[in-house]
């Protein structure tokens, strides 16, 4: 059988995690369910007897027959549970998952019965129940896979950072471009970047008003919102390039 790839192993591990969480989230197990789970076998909900033939392991592997290690482990765990019940003269038909695991630890079931099998699923459930401190280390192959997968991610993030810097730099250049002036009310576009003034039409468009309104105010008051234009030889009005900003910010009155 071909060895599974790292990605396949990760997928199987995540699937197993979801399966185990479903069992751990249950309000209670029957003792038989607890024995089977700690032996690595998927039990029927509410079962009160270990099946006599076959089953499926917690990680999805089909178990043929019952004369095998997982079922032997389940019978040993159930035997230890029944001994405890006899001693206490207490025979609960249901027990919370955490209490069943705590009993397994207290009675040292793994240490007592793991002679021909490590009963590794007990360790898994100990960890899930919070009885075992989690290791700082993970599988070496998985760690190498994660590190390798992180390299293109870092490359992408680096490119995004570079793109962000390019966009910010372009925005700064755009703001500094004399061919375009912005305001909160509009935008003034100058056909000639070397112009030193705005026309009345440009000012009106930026302020979203009619040119006639500006002309009328200038004619009556000598200025528009405090900004005074220069009258050119061709009788057209030349408004300062910062007229829009001064009017919008209330700084129109010239000193």
Backbone bond lengths (Angstrom), bond angles and torsions (degrees), N, CA, C in turn:
res aa  C-N    CA-C-N  psi(-1)  N-CA   C-N-CA  omega(-1)  CA-C   N-CA-C  phi
1 X - - - 1.459 - - 1.526 109.36 -
2 X 1.339 116.28 130.89 1.459 120.71 -178.12 1.530 110.21 -67.56
3 X 1.318 114.59 141.11 1.464 119.49 179.52 1.522 109.61 -69.95
4 X 1.323 117.15 135.05 1.455 121.23 -178.35 1.522 111.13 -66.06
5 X 1.315 115.58 146.67 1.463 120.42 176.67 1.528 108.87 -72.01
6 X 1.329 114.84 165.26 1.461 119.56 178.49 1.527 110.43 -59.20
7 X 1.332 115.87 -43.28 1.462 118.71 -178.57 1.526 111.23 -63.42
8 X 1.325 116.86 -38.65 1.466 120.35 177.48 1.525 110.73 -64.50
9 X 1.322 116.07 -39.93 1.468 120.46 179.34 1.521 110.95 -65.38
10 X 1.334 116.34 -39.57 1.464 120.54 178.52 1.524 109.98 -64.80
11 X 1.333 116.58 -43.53 1.462 120.79 179.64 1.525 110.59 -61.11
12 X 1.334 117.06 -44.42 1.465 120.93 179.62 1.525 111.21 -64.74
13 X 1.326 116.21 -38.53 1.465 120.19 179.90 1.524 111.11 -64.69
14 X 1.324 116.87 -42.76 1.461 120.64 179.29 1.532 110.85 -65.92
15 X 1.330 116.05 -36.84 1.462 120.33 178.03 1.536 109.95 -65.93
16 X 1.344 116.09 -41.93 1.461 120.67 178.27 1.528 110.39 -63.71
17 X 1.340 116.25 -40.82 1.469 120.03 179.32 1.526 110.88 -57.51
18 X 1.326 116.16 -43.10 1.468 120.08 -179.84 1.523 111.01 -65.16
19 X 1.345 116.52 -39.30 1.471 120.48 179.01 1.522 110.68 -63.56
20 X 1.323 116.55 -46.58 1.465 120.42 -178.33 1.521 111.30 -65.21
21 X 1.324 116.42 -37.28 1.468 119.29 179.43 1.518 111.31 -63.21
22 X 1.322 116.40 -35.62 1.460 119.86 178.91 1.530 110.60 -61.75
23 X 1.321 116.30 -41.97 1.467 119.48 178.51 1.525 111.43 -71.00
24 X 1.346 116.85 -39.94 1.463 119.71 -178.89 1.521 111.97 -68.68
25 X 1.320 117.39 -25.67 1.465 120.93 -179.63 1.526 112.92 -81.53
26 X 1.325 117.04 -5.15 1.469 119.46 178.94 1.529 110.18 -70.00
27 X 1.319 115.27 149.33 1.463 119.61 179.18 1.524 111.25 -67.96
28 X 1.335 116.85 -34.00 1.468 119.47 -178.40 1.525 110.71 -158.34
29 X 1.331 114.11 160.73 1.467 122.51 172.66 1.528 107.43 -120.51
30 X 1.317 116.18 155.29 1.462 118.25 163.67 1.535 105.65 -79.40
31 X 1.333 118.84 157.28 1.464 119.62 178.23 1.527 112.55 -55.83
32 X 1.349 116.73 -35.25 1.464 119.68 179.21 1.529 110.05 -66.41
33 X 1.319 116.83 -41.93 1.465 119.80 176.18 1.520 110.90 -58.65
34 X 1.331 115.26 -44.65 1.464 119.33 179.97 1.517 112.35 -61.23
35 X 1.340 116.30 -43.48 1.465 120.94 -179.64 1.516 110.52 -63.80
36 X 1.324 117.02 -42.56 1.459 120.37 -179.49 1.532 111.52 -68.06
37 X 1.314 116.78 -42.59 1.467 119.54 -179.83 1.522 111.13 -62.57
38 X 1.335 116.72 -44.40 1.466 119.15 -179.59 1.515 112.01 -71.73
39 X 1.338 116.52 -10.71 1.461 120.82 174.00 1.532 111.15 -96.49
40 X 1.350 115.82 -4.16 1.462 120.06 176.69 1.510 114.82 91.40
41 X 1.352 117.79 20.45 1.463 121.63 -178.42 1.529 109.60 -113.97
42 X 1.324 116.47 139.42 1.461 120.68 175.98 1.530 108.91 -76.80
43 X 1.339 117.48 118.66 1.469 119.07 -179.30 1.521 111.90 -93.26
44 X 1.308 116.01 159.12 1.459 120.83 169.72 1.528 107.55 -73.13
45 X 1.318 116.84 141.44 1.462 119.81 -179.50 1.527 110.31 -61.64
46 X 1.330 115.26 128.91 1.456 120.71 177.65 1.509 115.48 76.26
47 X 1.326 118.15 11.10 1.469 119.98 -177.12 1.528 110.90 -65.80
48 X 1.323 115.60 147.33 1.471 121.35 -178.33 1.524 112.25 -120.90
49 X 1.324 116.85 5.82 1.464 120.58 178.09 1.529 108.56 -148.60
50 X 1.317 116.27 142.08 1.458 121.15 177.68 1.527 108.66 -69.66
51 X 1.325 119.26 128.94 1.474 121.56 -179.39 1.530 111.21 -56.78
52 X 1.304 115.21 149.44 1.459 120.19 -179.14 1.518 113.02 -89.69
53 X 1.321 117.01 -13.62 1.456 117.67 -174.99 1.529 111.04 -149.65
54 X 1.317 115.58 114.50 1.456 123.03 170.36 1.509 116.55 66.03
55 X 1.328 113.48 173.95 1.449 121.15 -179.41 1.521 110.09 166.82
56 X 1.315 115.51 -165.85 1.465 121.80 179.32 1.517 108.57 -130.85
57 X 1.317 116.18 135.25 1.457 119.87 178.87 1.526 109.95 -74.22
58 X 1.317 117.53 165.28 1.460 121.90 -179.58 1.520 112.14 -61.51
59 X 1.319 116.72 -27.74 1.465 119.52 179.51 1.525 112.19 -94.94
60 X 1.347 116.28 16.31 1.460 120.41 171.11 1.505 117.12 88.83
61 X 1.318 119.30 7.64 1.464 122.27 179.90 1.525 109.40 -87.08
62 X 1.334 116.67 132.47 1.474 121.10 179.41 1.532 109.23 -71.77
63 X 1.327 116.01 131.50 1.465 122.18 178.79 1.521 108.24 -104.72
64 X 1.315 116.89 121.04 1.462 121.11 -178.86 1.526 110.18 -95.49
65 X 1.342 115.47 131.74 1.455 120.15 178.39 1.522 111.31 71.53
66 X 1.314 115.63 -172.17 1.466 120.27 178.85 1.521 112.11 -126.85
67 X 1.317 116.15 -4.13 1.471 120.01 178.28 1.526 108.43 -89.05
68 X 1.320 115.73 67.11 1.462 120.44 -178.34 1.522 108.96 -146.76
69 X 1.311 115.94 171.39 1.446 120.61 -172.50 1.533 113.87 -62.53
70 X 1.349 120.65 -45.90 1.464 117.85 -179.82 1.523 113.14 -57.33
71 X 1.349 116.88 -43.09 1.462 118.68 -179.64 1.524 111.47 -70.49
72 X 1.337 116.31 -34.45 1.478 119.06 176.45 1.522 109.76 -62.73
73 X 1.365 116.45 -42.24 1.467 120.43 178.38 1.528 111.09 -62.52
74 X 1.339 116.24 -41.32 1.464 120.19 -179.65 1.531 110.55 -61.37
75 X 1.342 117.03 -42.95 1.466 120.57 179.61 1.530 110.84 -65.62
76 X 1.344 117.62 -37.90 1.469 120.55 178.97 1.523 111.11 -66.68
77 X 1.333 116.70 -42.12 1.469 120.20 179.44 1.530 110.00 -64.96
78 X 1.333 116.40 -42.40 1.465 120.24 179.09 1.534 110.78 -65.93
79 X 1.323 116.42 -35.58 1.466 120.50 177.15 1.523 110.47 -62.50
80 X 1.335 116.42 -45.20 1.460 120.56 179.03 1.527 110.66 -62.67
81 X 1.332 116.65 -38.21 1.468 120.33 178.32 1.527 110.93 -63.80
82 X 1.326 116.95 -43.74 1.466 120.76 -178.96 1.525 111.54 -65.61
83 X 1.335 116.86 -35.01 1.476 120.51 176.78 1.523 109.28 -62.36
84 X 1.323 116.02 -44.26 1.468 120.38 179.36 1.528 110.68 -62.45
85 X 1.326 116.18 -42.77 1.457 119.80 179.58 1.533 111.54 -63.25
86 X 1.353 116.54 -38.89 1.464 120.79 177.81 1.519 110.18 -63.34
87 X 1.312 116.10 -43.60 1.468 120.19 -179.87 1.525 111.04 -62.10
88 X 1.338 116.57 -41.61 1.470 120.80 -177.14 1.524 112.44 -86.26
89 X 1.350 115.92 -12.31 1.468 120.56 -173.36 1.528 110.30 53.69
90 X 1.330 112.29 42.79 1.467 119.79 178.48 1.521 107.15 -137.19
91 X 1.337 117.37 122.82 1.458 121.09 -173.11 1.545 110.66 -125.21
92 X 1.302 116.52 73.83 1.476 119.21 -178.78 1.527 111.00 -66.69
93 X 1.328 115.56 141.54 1.468 118.86 178.03 1.527 111.34 -91.49
94 X 1.329 116.04 -14.12 1.461 121.00 176.04 1.516 109.16 -141.21
95 X 1.323 115.44 149.32 1.463 120.88 179.88 1.521 107.98 -148.93
96 X 1.313 117.34 146.10 1.461 119.53 -179.87 1.530 109.55 -68.12
97 X 1.316 118.40 149.02 1.474 120.80 179.90 1.528 112.71 -52.77
98 X 1.317 116.70 -44.94 1.467 119.05 -177.16 1.527 111.53 -66.67
99 X 1.331 116.87 -37.89 1.464 119.59 179.21 1.523 111.16 -66.54
100 X 1.330 116.98 -38.28 1.463 119.76 179.39 1.525 110.09 -65.29
101 X 1.317 117.06 -41.50 1.474 121.00 179.35 1.526 109.72 -68.05
102 X 1.342 116.43 -39.20 1.472 120.12 178.50 1.529 110.53 -62.78
103 X 1.348 116.27 -40.29 1.472 119.14 176.36 1.524 110.35 -61.26
104 X 1.329 117.03 -42.79 1.464 121.72 -178.96 1.527 110.82 -59.18
105 X 1.330 115.57 -38.59 1.470 119.96 179.07 1.523 110.06 -72.27
106 X 1.332 115.99 -46.12 1.462 120.85 -176.51 1.519 112.13 -61.29
107 X 1.321 116.38 -40.54 1.466 120.28 -178.91 1.524 112.39 -88.37
108 X 1.327 116.64 3.98 1.469 122.39 176.67 1.532 111.68 51.78
109 X 1.306 114.62 48.32 1.468 120.33 -178.18 1.521 111.07 -61.13
110 X 1.306 116.25 -42.47 1.469 119.76 -178.17 1.524 110.80 -64.83
111 X 1.322 115.41 -44.40 1.465 119.24 -179.33 1.529 111.56 -67.09
112 X 1.322 116.59 -32.47 1.451 120.84 -175.78 1.526 112.98 -81.17
113 X 1.340 117.21 -37.68 1.457 120.66 -170.16 1.528 115.33 -112.45
114 X 1.318 117.29 -10.03 1.474 118.95 -177.55 1.519 110.70 -81.29
115 X 1.323 116.18 64.58 1.468 121.55 -179.02 1.517 111.09 -89.69
116 X 1.307 116.14 -48.15 1.461 120.34 -178.66 1.530 112.12 -102.55
117 X 1.317 115.47 -4.44 1.463 121.50 -179.70 1.519 108.77 -144.72
118 X 1.335 118.40 142.14 1.477 120.01 179.48 1.517 112.96 -73.37
119 X 1.339 116.69 -9.66 1.468 120.47 -175.65 1.529 110.50 48.48
120 X 1.319 114.85 51.45 1.464 121.31 -172.83 1.527 113.29 -63.35
121 X 1.336 117.02 -25.34 1.462 118.62 -179.36 1.516 112.26 -67.07
122 X 1.312 116.60 -24.80 1.472 119.01 175.75 1.524 109.68 -62.00
123 X 1.335 116.56 -40.94 1.465 120.23 178.58 1.527 111.14 -63.32
124 X 1.330 115.44 -38.64 1.465 119.59 179.54 1.525 110.13 -61.92
125 X 1.326 116.72 -46.52 1.462 120.05 -178.49 1.528 112.05 -71.17
126 X 1.313 117.63 -31.25 1.468 120.14 173.85 1.520 110.22 -58.43
127 X 1.322 114.85 -45.56 1.462 120.24 -179.54 1.524 111.15 -64.84
128 X 1.344 116.42 -43.18 1.466 120.38 -179.92 1.522 111.53 -62.16
129 X 1.330 116.65 -35.51 1.460 121.20 -178.54 1.521 112.11 -83.12
130 X 1.322 116.64 -4.09 1.457 120.30 177.68 1.508 115.04 85.07
131 X 1.333 117.77 16.21 1.457 120.40 180.00 1.522 112.86 -86.83
132 X 1.310 116.21 -21.62 1.460 119.84 -177.71 1.520 108.79 -112.17
133 X 1.348 118.38 132.53 1.462 119.34 175.11 1.518 109.82 -65.99
134 X 1.321 116.20 136.50 1.453 120.09 -179.27 1.524 110.81 -74.11
135 X 1.315 115.45 139.60 1.462 120.61 -179.51 1.524 110.52 -68.68
136 X 1.330 115.48 148.08 1.461 121.07 176.22 1.520 110.83 -74.60
137 X 1.333 117.04 -13.86 1.459 120.78 -174.34 1.520 111.10 -110.17
138 X 1.335 115.09 152.92 1.455 121.04 173.77 1.521 108.31 -121.23
139 X 1.314 115.10 173.57 1.457 121.33 179.62 1.528 110.71 -49.51
140 X 1.348 116.69 131.92 1.465 121.08 -176.23 1.527 112.09 -59.48
141 X 1.349 116.65 -43.37 1.465 119.79 -179.29 1.524 110.82 -64.61
142 X 1.336 115.83 -40.00 1.461 119.77 179.42 1.528 110.26 -65.50
143 X 1.341 115.98 -41.20 1.462 119.82 178.61 1.529 111.13 -61.31
144 X 1.347 115.82 -41.00 1.460 119.61 178.67 1.524 111.11 -65.85
145 X 1.334 116.42 -38.20 1.463 120.76 179.21 1.521 110.54 -65.30
146 X 1.325 116.47 -43.36 1.465 120.47 -179.96 1.520 110.45 -63.64
147 X 1.341 115.72 -41.87 1.465 119.55 179.74 1.524 110.55 -62.77
148 X 1.336 116.23 -42.64 1.468 120.29 179.93 1.516 110.87 -66.12
149 X 1.338 116.53 -39.98 1.463 120.43 -179.99 1.516 111.31 -68.18
150 X 1.339 115.97 -27.57 1.464 119.64 -177.83 1.517 111.96 -73.12
151 X 1.338 117.58 -22.72 1.464 120.00 -176.91 1.524 112.16 -62.32
152 X 1.359 119.71 -52.34 1.468 117.42 177.45 1.514 112.87 -63.61
153 X 1.352 117.24 -30.23 1.453 119.40 178.03 1.522 110.25 -64.21
154 X 1.337 116.04 -43.39 1.458 119.31 178.53 1.519 110.83 -64.10
155 X 1.346 116.04 -35.88 1.467 119.70 177.58 1.518 110.57 -62.54
156 X 1.340 115.86 -44.59 1.464 120.76 178.90 1.523 110.67 -62.33
157 X 1.337 116.27 -45.79 1.459 119.71 179.75 1.523 111.32 -62.11
158 X 1.348 115.39 -37.96 1.460 119.32 177.41 1.518 111.79 -62.89
159 X 1.345 115.55 -41.64 1.466 119.68 178.98 1.522 111.29 -65.95
160 X 1.326 115.88 -37.15 1.459 119.17 177.21 1.525 111.10 -64.81
161 X 1.341 115.99 -38.81 1.462 119.68 176.55 1.520 110.51 -62.47
162 X 1.345 115.36 -43.98 1.471 119.19 179.30 1.516 110.60 -62.54
163 X 1.340 116.14 -41.72 1.458 120.16 179.55 1.525 110.48 -63.20
164 X 1.338 115.66 -41.11 1.462 119.27 178.45 1.516 111.88 -61.44
165 X 1.338 115.71 -40.60 1.463 119.09 178.57 1.527 110.84 -66.27
166 X 1.348 116.37 -39.28 1.471 119.94 179.45 1.529 110.89 -63.65
167 X 1.349 115.26 -42.62 1.460 119.24 179.71 1.527 110.91 -63.94
168 X 1.343 115.44 -43.55 1.464 119.25 179.53 1.524 111.18 -63.01
169 X 1.346 115.58 -40.80 1.460 119.64 179.65 1.529 110.68 -65.37
170 X 1.353 116.45 -41.09 1.462 120.09 178.77 1.523 110.67 -63.99
171 X 1.357 115.77 -38.01 1.464 119.45 179.14 1.514 111.20 -64.67
172 X 1.354 115.99 -39.82 1.466 119.28 178.90 1.521 110.84 -64.88
173 X 1.336 116.60 -40.88 1.461 120.39 178.20 1.520 110.77 -64.65
174 X 1.324 115.80 -38.46 1.453 120.71 -179.57 1.519 110.68 -64.96
175 X 1.359 115.58 -41.31 1.456 119.22 178.96 1.512 111.80 -66.12
176 X 1.349 115.90 -30.78 1.455 119.66 -178.04 1.521 112.58 -85.38
177 X 1.335 118.16 -7.11 1.461 122.63 -177.67 1.520 110.52 -71.42
178 X 1.331 119.39 120.03 1.461 121.47 -177.67 1.511 113.26 -69.41
179 X 1.342 117.97 -9.09 1.452 119.58 -178.80 1.520 112.25 -79.03
180 X 1.350 117.58 -8.48 1.451 119.12 -177.35 1.515 109.69 -140.36
181 X 1.319 116.19 127.42 1.457 121.54 175.93 1.507 108.19 -118.27
182 X 1.354 117.72 134.23 1.443 121.62 -178.83 1.512 110.96 -110.07
183 X 1.315 115.93 153.20 1.454 121.48 171.77 1.516 107.74 -144.34
184 X 1.318 116.09 172.56 1.454 120.18 178.95 1.521 112.15 -69.32
185 X 1.324 116.66 -18.05 1.454 119.10 -175.42 1.507 113.39 -107.39
186 X 1.322 118.16 -6.89 1.449 118.31 -177.92 1.502 112.02 172.30
187 X 1.313 116.45 -167.47 1.447 121.28 -176.33 1.522 108.26 -138.36
188 X 1.323 115.98 134.94 1.456 121.61 179.23 1.502 108.77 -105.91
189 X 1.287 118.88 123.21 1.459 123.77 178.66 1.522 109.18 -108.69
190 X 1.306 115.95 125.86 1.457 121.20 179.60 1.514 109.40 -103.41
191 X 1.302 115.84 128.17 1.460 119.33 179.33 1.510 110.86 -68.33
192 X 1.305 116.78 -30.87 1.454 121.82 -178.13 1.513 108.74 -120.12
193 X 1.309 117.31 115.87 1.453 121.22 -178.11 1.511 114.16 -64.82
194 X 1.358 117.40 -15.00 1.460 120.32 -178.16 1.520 111.98 -95.14
195 X 1.338 118.19 4.15 1.447 121.27 178.02 1.516 110.51 -64.13
196 X 1.311 116.41 148.92 1.466 121.27 -179.33 1.513 112.02 -112.46
197 X 1.342 116.81 9.86 1.454 118.71 -178.44 1.530 110.10 -155.56
198 X 1.357 113.71 169.92 1.459 121.77 174.19 1.517 108.98 -109.38
199 X 1.334 115.74 148.37 1.460 119.27 172.39 1.520 108.32 -82.43
200 X 1.334 115.61 165.39 1.464 119.73 178.12 1.524 110.23 -62.18
201 X 1.335 117.74 -37.60 1.462 121.39 -180.00 1.526 110.98 -64.78
202 X 1.331 116.77 -40.85 1.467 120.44 179.13 1.521 110.56 -65.11
203 X 1.315 116.00 -42.53 1.464 120.15 179.29 1.526 110.47 -64.25
204 X 1.327 116.63 -42.66 1.467 120.48 -179.83 1.523 111.36 -64.03
205 X 1.334 116.43 -41.96 1.464 120.50 179.87 1.525 110.85 -63.14
206 X 1.323 116.43 -40.63 1.468 120.28 -179.19 1.521 111.47 -67.45
207 X 1.347 115.77 -34.50 1.465 119.66 -177.62 1.524 112.71 -93.59
208 X 1.341 115.56 -1.24 1.458 121.17 178.60 1.533 111.80 60.36
209 X 1.314 115.36 44.54 1.474 121.73 175.86 1.521 108.15 -129.36
210 X 1.322 116.12 170.46 1.455 120.74 177.46 1.526 109.82 -82.52
211 X 1.334 118.33 141.30 1.468 120.92 177.09 1.527 111.57 -55.67
212 X 1.359 116.53 -34.31 1.459 119.60 -179.41 1.522 111.87 -61.68
213 X 1.342 116.31 -34.20 1.464 119.63 179.18 1.514 110.92 -63.98
214 X 1.331 115.85 -40.05 1.464 120.06 179.28 1.524 110.06 -67.54
215 X 1.338 115.82 -44.69 1.461 119.30 179.37 1.523 111.13 -60.26
216 X 1.330 117.01 -43.30 1.458 120.64 -178.12 1.521 111.08 -64.18
217 X 1.349 117.39 -44.46 1.463 120.90 179.89 1.518 110.94 -64.46
218 X 1.334 116.43 -40.87 1.467 119.96 179.87 1.529 110.65 -66.84
219 X 1.333 115.68 -37.59 1.460 119.68 -179.88 1.518 111.27 -66.98
220 X 1.352 116.15 -39.02 1.463 120.13 -177.49 1.520 112.58 -79.53
221 X 1.344 117.13 -36.98 1.464 121.06 -170.96 1.518 114.18 -112.62
222 X 1.302 116.15 -14.32 1.464 119.52 -176.82 1.519 112.28 86.13
223 X 1.317 117.19 -2.98 1.477 121.53 179.47 1.517 108.55 -154.96
224 X 1.333 117.07 170.19 1.466 121.64 173.21 1.524 107.64 -123.62
225 X 1.338 114.48 113.43 1.478 120.75 -178.30 1.517 111.14 54.43
226 X 1.335 116.33 34.62 1.454 120.48 176.27 1.502 115.27 91.09
227 X 1.339 117.98 -6.95 1.460 121.10 -178.78 1.531 108.06 -101.32
228 X 1.312 115.48 125.08 1.467 121.01 -177.87 1.524 109.77 -101.44
229 X 1.342 117.30 128.83 1.461 120.20 178.81 1.533 111.56 -87.52
230 X 1.318 114.69 168.77 1.467 121.12 172.85 1.517 108.11 -102.55
231 X 1.324 115.76 133.96 1.458 119.21 179.65 1.517 109.17 -88.52
232 X 1.318 117.04 119.56 1.458 122.48 -177.10 1.532 110.46 -81.20
233 X 1.367 116.67 162.76 1.478 119.49 179.21 1.516 113.13 -57.42
234 X 1.319 117.36 -28.04 1.479 119.55 179.02 1.525 111.74 -84.51
235 X 1.369 115.90 10.10 1.454 124.29 175.94 1.539 113.40 75.30
236 X 1.333 116.88 2.20 1.462 119.55 175.22 1.520 108.63 -82.32
237 X 1.346 115.95 158.49 1.458 121.09 -178.28 1.534 110.43 -96.40
238 X 1.305 115.57 137.81 1.472 121.69 176.80 1.524 107.97 -113.08
239 X 1.333 115.76 117.64 1.470 121.17 -178.49 1.527 109.95 -99.71
240 X 1.353 118.05 144.62 1.473 120.33 179.76 1.535 111.00 -56.81
241 X 1.332 116.14 148.33 1.468 119.80 -179.74 1.530 112.63 -61.62
242 X 1.340 117.03 -26.74 1.470 119.03 -179.60 1.514 112.48 -96.87
243 X 1.358 116.87 18.66 1.460 120.36 -177.12 1.519 112.20 -60.79
244 X 1.330 117.15 -42.83 1.472 120.46 -178.83 1.515 110.30 -61.11
245 X 1.309 117.12 -48.05 1.461 121.07 -178.66 1.527 110.96 -61.75
246 X 1.325 117.28 -42.67 1.460 121.46 -178.50 1.523 110.93 -65.22
247 X 1.341 116.52 -40.12 1.467 119.14 -179.68 1.524 111.17 -70.70
248 X 1.319 116.64 -44.60 1.478 120.29 -178.90 1.521 111.33 -63.47
249 X 1.317 117.26 -37.87 1.460 121.43 -177.11 1.512 112.66 -91.21
250 X 1.331 117.23 6.54 1.461 120.35 177.78 1.508 113.93 71.57
251 X 1.335 115.89 25.28 1.461 118.92 -179.79 1.533 110.10 -110.92
252 X 1.337 115.41 32.35 1.451 119.17 -174.56 1.521 113.95 -70.81
253 X 1.307 117.55 -32.98 1.462 119.55 -175.47 1.506 109.69 -68.44
254 X 1.306 116.08 122.56 1.460 121.31 -178.31 1.511 109.89 -87.94
255 X 1.299 114.82 146.90 1.468 119.64 179.26 1.505 109.09 -106.11
